[in-house]
């Protein structure tokens, strides 16, 4: 569009002055070419990194075997297929790959011996609590009010406002005296 406009207004008395605020098309196309070249280099680097990660994953060997070896004797005797720490880390970090590694929801249900339809058997609850712990949220101790005040006083905006308020009260007291200076200050 810019090129067509320039060719349409070729009959201008001073084209140098007329076109001084218009973009340079050659520079613009050169910048676009450089941008595409950089994007292509970044794209290639990301593909190489992705391929390297796939090769590393493939070199680790069968995935089911390494998890069978990590089970403690207590977990294995109880008939479970996953360690409590591993299950907690997958849940805590929302690890999708770790979840898929164990077979998703069905795989977790199989490994902790739970029926997706019936749930947990009542006789197994004490054993599960012994191995996996209680399902309770540990509540953090509440902060006292003065801790929030102390944290708020570290804000630069509040520091500036407090300094301005003290200066205003000081000027008000100096100019108008005790009761009126406090009101206006």
Secondary structure, 3 states (H helix, E strand, C coil): CHHHHHHHCCCCCCHHHHCCCCCCHHHHHHHHHHHHHHHHHHHHHHHHHHHHHHHHHHHCCCHHHHHHHCCCHHHHHHCCCCCHHHHHHHHHHCCHHHHHHCCHHHHHHHHCCCECCCECCHHHHHHHHHHHCCCCCCCCCCCCHHHHHHHHCCCHHHHHHHHHHHHHHHHHHHHHCHHHHHHHC
